[in-house]
Amino acid sequence: MRVILLQDVKGTGKTGDVLEVKDGYGRNYLIPRGLASEATVAKEREIADQKARDKKRIEKERAQMTELAATLKDRVVEVTARVGEGGRLFGAVTNADVAKALESMGVKIDRKKISLDPLKHMGQTTARIHLYPGIETDITVQVVAE
């Protein structure tokens, strides 16, 4: 019996896989639990089209992130903060502050994608931005007095 998996099934396959399974396994376990549906030519074609669309979308996102990484590479981002004696900050500069500074420059990046230890002194440091799996870039964060 040919089935199309609707969910990941441990030991059997992943969502969207078209598999040949034993009749009893398909009819008595997979289909009644909503884990699979019987494969038809139309459904197989639909799954193939969906996979092609997903692959094209992923390639497009990857290209955009590669371009963004090239744009951000070695860019200096200035973050202003209140400063006390000896160049020590009131509070700390965090990845959220860097995300706000980048957004003011016209680049919207989620703060969770920025790796930065909280800064408590004025000066420069490097922050790593994880844009996409396998695509990372470094920026320079310059903390200046308000």
C-alpha positions in Angstrom: 0.0 0.0 0.0 1.3 3.5 -0.9 0.8 6.2 1.6 1.7 9.9 2.1 2.8 10.8 5.6 1.0 13.7 7.0 3.2 13.9 10.2 6.6 12.6 11.1 6.4 9.0 12.2 9.3 7.7 14.2 11.0 4.8 12.4 8.9 5.2 9.3 9.5 8.6 7.7 9.0 12.4 7.7 6.1 14.6 6.7 5.4 14.5 2.9 7.2 11.2 2.3 5.5 8.8 -0.1 6.1 5.3 1.2 5.2 1.7 0.4 4.0 0.1 3.7 2.3 -3.1 4.6 -1.5 -3.0 4.1 -2.3 -3.7 7.8 0.1 -1.0 9.0 -1.4 1.5 6.7 -5.1 0.7 7.2 -5.0 -0.1 10.9 -2.4 2.3 12.3 -1.3 5.2 10.0 -4.6 6.2 8.3 -7.0 5.9 11.3 -4.6 8.0 13.5 -4.3 10.7 10.8 -0.6 10.1 10.4 -1.0 9.3 6.7 -3.4 9.3 3.7 -3.6 6.9 0.8 -1.4 8.0 -2.0 -3.0 8.9 -5.3 -1.4 10.3 -8.4 -2.9 13.8 -7.8 -1.8 13.8 -4.1 1.7 12.8 -5.1 1.9 15.5 -7.7 0.6 18.0 -5.1 3.3 17.0 -2.6 6.0 17.2 -5.3 4.8 20.7 -6.3 4.8 21.8 -2.6 8.3 20.5 -2.1 9.5 22.4 -5.2 7.8 25.7 -3.9 9.4 25.2 -0.4 12.8 24.6 -2.0 12.5 27.7 -4.1 11.4 29.8 -1.1 14.3 28.5 1.0 16.8 29.3 -1.7 15.4 32.8 -2.0 15.6 33.4 1.8 19.1 32.1 1.8 20.1 34.5 -1.0 18.6 37.4 0.8 20.4 36.6 4.0 23.7 36.2 2.2 23.2 39.6 0.7 22.3 41.1 4.1 25.4 39.5 5.7 27.6 41.1 3.0 25.9 44.4 3.7 26.4 44.2 7.5 29.9 42.8 7.4 32.3 44.9 9.4 29.8 47.7 9.8 30.1 49.9 12.9 26.9 50.4 14.9 26.9 53.3 17.5 24.9 52.8 20.6 24.4 55.7 23.0 24.2 55.2 26.7 24.3 57.2 29.9 27.9 57.2 31.3 29.1 57.7 34.9 32.6 58.2 36.3 35.5 56.5 34.5 33.5 55.6 31.4 31.3 53.1 33.3 27.7 52.8 32.1 24.5 53.1 34.1 23.1 49.7 33.3 24.4 47.8 30.3 24.3 47.7 26.5 22.6 44.5 25.5 21.6 42.8 22.2 18.2 44.5 22.4 20.0 47.9 22.3 22.1 46.8 19.3 18.9 45.6 17.5 17.3 49.0 18.1 20.4 50.8 16.7 20.4 48.5 13.6 16.7 49.2 13.1 17.3 52.9 13.2 19.9 52.3 10.4 17.2 50.5 8.4 18.0 46.9 9.1 15.5 44.9 11.1 17.1 42.0 13.0 15.6 40.0 15.9 17.5 40.6 19.1 17.7 36.9 19.7 19.9 36.5 16.6 22.6 38.8 18.0 25.3 37.3 20.2 26.7 39.9 22.5 27.8 39.8 26.1 26.3 42.8 28.0 28.7 45.8 27.8 29.3 47.9 30.9 32.0 50.2 29.7 32.4 52.6 26.8 34.4 51.4 23.8 34.3 49.0 20.9 33.4 45.3 20.8 32.4 42.8 18.2 29.0 41.2 18.0 28.0 38.2 15.9 24.7 38.1 14.1 23.2 34.7 13.2 21.1 35.5 10.1 20.3 32.0 8.8 21.7 28.5 9.4 25.3 28.6 8.2 25.2 32.4 7.5 26.7 34.6 10.2 28.4 38.0 10.2 30.3 40.2 12.6 29.6 43.9 13.3 31.4 46.3 15.5 29.5 47.9 18.4 30.7 51.3 19.5 29.3 52.5 22.8 29.4 56.3 23.1 28.3 58.7 25.8 24.8 60.3 25.6 
